[in-house]
Amino acid sequence: MSGIPSEWVKKNQWRGVISVLTCLAAVCLFMPLSAQEQGPMKAPPGMTAPPSEPQPKSAPAAPVQGAAPKNAPSAASTEPPSIPIDQIIQRFAAREAEFKTERDNFTYTQTFIIQTLDGGRVDGEYRMTSEIVFTPEGKRYERVVNAPAPTLERISLSQQDLDDLEHVQPFVLTTNELPKYNVKYVDHEPLDELNTYVFEVGPKTLEKNQRYFEGRVWVDDKDFEIVKSDGKAVPDIKKKGQENVFPRFETFRENVEGNYWFPTYTRSNDILHFSGGDIPIRMTVRYENYKRFGVTIKIGAPTKKDEDKP
């Protein structure tokens, strides 16, 4: 998110920002979707969710569909796992690649809300609900179904924010992406009804115009899939008077169809640090109504059958 200088706000409180953000929401309507998501954050005092946006008290307690058996998780352990750590990393990266391909075959509804807060009081909001759907030809795209006029005054959304919403917050670490990251084993600990391997993840190098995840991931020790991530998108951008900083967030997944763990909820309660002052924000992203989309694609030109041949 980019900060807006206080002098500009005083002179232009109700001009410019709303129109720019409204245009941005309109652009999202036609923006195609590319093929396909350290300790918890602490919110500033008094920051609570409004009644219409309840937040879970912890990671999802149980899968939504096809739940795995409810085995009691073991206690946290710093002992090295019985499986070589490199093998665990390779297995969950391969499993993540399968999941990424699978999720590309699903439609779902995404609701994104970001608010700025002043003493715990909401003083600005951007809200957008969109559907991830397919054309009859099988092309995946995002269709905005609800985008009220935003009331944000102290921050504005950038293209990086929208890219992070699509790629970083529902973080997926596939075999192809693995060489870009340092992955360090931390612990083997329970997470609700699961036993998980915990890894520190961060980019090896920051390449220009590329976005990365930095934080921790929890990997189910049976399905070898990420079930929770906690971190932030990097890098922050501060140059030539431009400040674009990004919040820390948690993303939770739930089991869908008994095979894969899909992101269902992202939340953030954080403070964005700008040179002109700190701005507390609250953000939620909900991914709902996952439905498999089936399409038959015929490849190649049709051929005429030779009736004379057996």
C-alpha positions in Angstrom: 0.0 0.0 0.0 1.2 3.5 -0.8 1.0 6.2 1.8 -0.6 9.6 0.9 1.1 12.8 2.3 -0.9 14.5 5.0 -0.7 17.9 3.2 -2.2 16.3 0.1 -5.0 14.8 2.2 -5.9 18.1 3.8 -6.3 19.8 0.4 -7.8 16.9 -1.5 -9.8 14.8 1.0 -12.6 13.9 -1.3 -10.9 14.2 -4.6 -8.6 12.0 -6.7 -8.2 9.0 -4.4 -11.7 7.7 -4.7 -11.8 8.2 -8.5 -8.4 6.4 -8.9 -9.4 3.5 -6.8 -12.7 3.2 -8.5 -10.9 3.0 -11.8 -8.6 0.4 -10.3 -11.6 -1.7 -9.4 -13.0 -1.4 -12.9 -9.7 -2.5 -14.3 -9.8 -5.6 -12.1 -13.1 -6.5 -13.8 -11.3 -7.2 -17.1 -8.0 -8.4 -15.7 -7.4 -12.0 -16.7 -6.1 -14.4 -14.0 -2.8 -16.2 -14.8 -2.6 -19.9 -14.2 -2.6 -20.8 -10.6 -2.1 -18.7 -3.3 7.5 -16.4 12.8 5.0 -15.7 15.1 1.6 -14.3 14.7 1.0 -10.6 14.2 -0.2 -8.4 17.1 -2.9 -5.9 16.4 -2.8 -2.4 17.9 -4.9 -2.0 21.1 -8.6 -1.7 20.5 -8.5 -3.2 17.0 -11.4 -5.6 16.7 -13.4 -6.9 13.8 -16.8 -5.4 13.0 -19.8 -7.8 13.6 -20.2 -8.4 9.9 -16.7 -9.7 9.5 -16.1 -12.3 12.2 -12.6 -13.7 12.4 -11.6 -17.2 13.4 -10.0 -17.5 16.8 -7.4 -19.8 15.4 -6.6 -21.8 12.3 -9.6 -23.7 10.9 -10.3 -26.5 13.4 -11.5 -29.0 10.9 -11.6 -29.5 7.1 -14.7 -28.4 5.3 -15.0 -31.5 3.1 -13.4 -34.9 3.1 -11.9 -34.4 6.5 -8.8 -36.4 7.4 -9.2 -38.7 10.4 -9.2 -36.8 13.7 -6.0 -38.1 15.2 -4.7 -36.3 18.3 -1.6 -34.4 17.3 1.6 -35.1 19.1 3.4 -32.5 21.1 5.9 -30.1 19.5 9.3 -31.6 18.9 12.6 -30.0 17.9 14.1 -33.5 17.1 14.9 -34.0 13.5 12.0 -35.8 11.7 12.4 -39.5 10.7 12.2 -38.5 7.0 15.3 -36.6 5.7 14.4 -32.9 5.7 15.4 -32.4 2.0 13.0 -35.2 1.1 10.2 -33.6 3.0 10.8 -30.3 1.1 10.9 -32.0 -2.2 7.7 -34.0 -1.4 5.7 -31.0 -0.3 6.9 -28.9 -3.2 5.8 -31.6 -5.6 2.4 -31.9 -3.8 2.0 -28.1 -4.0 2.6 -28.3 -7.8 -0.3 -30.8 -8.0 -2.5 -28.6 -5.8 -1.7 -25.5 -7.9 -2.8 -27.3 -11.1 -5.9 -28.7 -9.3 -7.0 -25.3 -8.0 -6.9 -23.9 -11.6 -9.8 -26.2 -12.3 -12.0 -24.6 -9.6 -14.3 -21.6 -9.6 -14.7 -19.7 -6.3 -15.8 -16.4 -4.8 -13.2 -14.0 -3.3 -14.0 -11.1 -1.0 -11.2 -8.6 -0.3 -11.6 -5.9 2.4 -8.9 -3.5 3.6 -9.5 -0.8 6.2 -7.5 1.9 7.8 -8.0 2.5 11.5 -7.7 5.5 13.8 -7.7 4.5 17.5 -9.5 1.3 16.6 -12.2 3.1 14.6 -12.5 2.4 10.9 -11.9 5.6 9.0 -11.5 4.2 5.4 -12.4 1.1 3.5 -11.9 -0.7 0.2 -14.1 -3.7 -0.5 -14.3 -5.9 -3.6 -16.1 -9.2 -4.2 -15.2 -11.1 -7.3 -15.8 -14.5 -8.8 -13.1 -16.6 -10.4 -14.9 -18.2 -13.3 -14.3 -19.6 -16.8 -15.5 -18.7 -20.2 -17.3 -21.5 -22.2 -13.9 -22.0 -24.0 -12.3 -22.7 -20.6 -10.4 -19.5 -20.1 -10.1 -18.5 -16.5 -10.8 -14.9 -15.4 -11.9 -12.7 -12.6 -15.3 -11.0 -12.6 -16.0 -8.3 -10.1 -19.6 -8.5 -8.8 -19.5 -5.9 -6.0 -17.1 -3.0 -5.5 -18.6 -0.1 -3.6 -17.0 3.3 -3.9 -13.9 3.2 -1.6 -13.5 5.6 1.3 -9.7 5.2 1.8 -8.0 8.5 2.3 -4.6 7.7 3.9 -3.5 4.9 1.7 -4.0 3.8 -1.9 -3.8 0.4 -3.5 -1.0 -0.4 -6.0 -0.6 -2.9 -8.8 1.7 -4.8 -6.4 -1.1 -5.1 -3.9 -3.4 -6.7 -6.5 -0.6 -9.0 -7.6 0.1 -10.1 -4.0 -3.6 -10.8 -3.5 -3.5 -13.2 -6.4 -0.1 -14.8 -6.0 1.5 -14.2 -2.6 -1.2 -14.3 0.1 -2.5 -17.7 -1.1 1.2 -18.8 -1.1 2.1 -21.9 -3.0 5.6 -23.2 -3.1 5.9 -25.6 -6.1 8.8 -27.5 -7.4 9.4 -24.8 -10.1 9.4 -22.1 -7.5 11.6 -23.9 -4.9 15.0 -22.9 -6.4 14.1 -19.2 -5.7 13.7 -19.8 -2.0 15.8 -20.7 1.1 13.8 -23.2 3.1 14.9 -24.0 6.6 13.4 -26.6 8.9 12.2 -25.2 12.3 10.0 -27.6 14.2 7.5 -30.5 14.2 4.4 -29.2 16.0 0.7 -29.7 16.3 -1.7 -27.3 14.5 -5.3 -27.9 15.7 -6.0 -31.6 14.7 -2.9 -31.9 12.5 0.8 -32.6 13.0 2.9 -30.2 10.9 6.4 -29.5 9.8 7.3 -25.9 10.2 9.7 -24.2 7.8 11.2 -20.7 7.5 10.9 -19.5 3.9 12.5 -16.5 2.2 13.7 -15.5 -1.3 17.4 -16.2 -2.1 17.6 -13.0 -4.1 15.2 -10.2 -4.9 14.9 -9.7 -8.6 13.5 -6.6 -10.1 9.7 -6.5 -10.6 9.3 -9.9 -8.9 7.2 -10.5 -5.7 8.1 -13.1 -3.1 6.8 -14.5 0.2 8.9 -14.3 3.4 7.8 -16.0 6.6 6.8 -19.4 7.9 4.7 -22.3 6.4 3.1 -25.2 8.2 3.1 -28.5 6.2 0.9 -31.4 7.1 3.1 -34.4 7.9 0.7 -36.8 6.1 -0.5 -34.9 3.0 2.7 -33.0 2.6 0.8 -29.8 1.8 1.0 -26.3 3.2 -2.0 -25.8 5.6 -1.0 -22.4 7.0 1.4 -19.5 6.1 2.4 -16.5 8.1 4.5 -13.8 6.6 4.5 -10.9 4.2 5.1 -10.0 0.6 8.5 -8.6 -0.2 10.2 -6.4 -1.1 8.8 -3.1 0.3 9.3 -0.3 -2.2 10.9 2.9 -1.0 12.6 5.0 -3.6 12.5 8.4 -5.2 9.8 9.6 -2.9 7.6 6.5 -3.5 6.7 4.4 -0.5 4.8 1.1 -1.1 4.8 -1.1 2.0 3.0 -4.3 2.6 1.3 -5.9 5.7 2.1 -9.1 7.5 -0.7 -11.7 7.1 -1.8 -15.2 7.9 -3.5 -17.5 5.4 -5.3 -20.6 6.5 -6.3 -23.6 4.3 -9.0 -26.2 4.5 -9.4 -29.6 3.0 -11.4 -29.7 -0.2 -12.6 -33.0 -1.8 -10.4 -34.9 0.7 -7.4 -34.5 -1.5 -6.0 -30.9 -1.4 -5.8 -28.0 1.1 -7.3 -24.9 -0.4 -6.8 -21.3 1.0 -10.1 -20.2 2.6 -9.1 -17.2 4.8 -6.4 -14.5 5.0 -6.2 -12.0 7.7 -3.9 -9.1 8.7 -3.9 -6.7 11.6 -0.7 -4.6 11.1 0.8 -1.1 11.1 2.2 0.2 7.9 5.3 2.4 8.6 5.6 5.4 6.3 8.0 8.3 6.6 5.0 10.5 7.3 3.7 8.4 10.1 2.3 5.0 11.0 -1.1 3.8 9.6 -2.8 0.8 11.3 -4.7 -1.4 8.9 -7.0 -4.4 9.0 -7.3 -6.8 6.0 -9.3 -9.9 5.3 -9.6 -12.1 2.2 -12.2 -14.9 2.1 -12.1 -17.6 -0.6 -15.5 -19.4 -0.7 -17.8 -21.6 -2.8 -15.1 -23.8 -4.4 -16.6 -25.7 -7.3 -14.9 -27.9 -9.8 -15.2 -26.6 -13.4 -15.2 -29.4 -16.1 -14.5 -28.6 -19.7 -13.6 -30.9 -22.6 -11.0 -29.5 -25.0 -10.4 -31.2 -28.3 -6.9 -30.8 -29.7 -6.1 -30.9 -33.4 -8.1 -30.7 -36.5 -11.0 -33.1 -37.0 -10.3 -36.0 -39.4 -12.7 -37.9 -41.7 -13.1 -41.6 -40.9 -12.4 -43.9 -43.8 -15.4 -46.2 -43.9 -13.5 -48.7 -46.2 -10.9 -49.5 -43.6 -11.7 -51.9 -40.9 
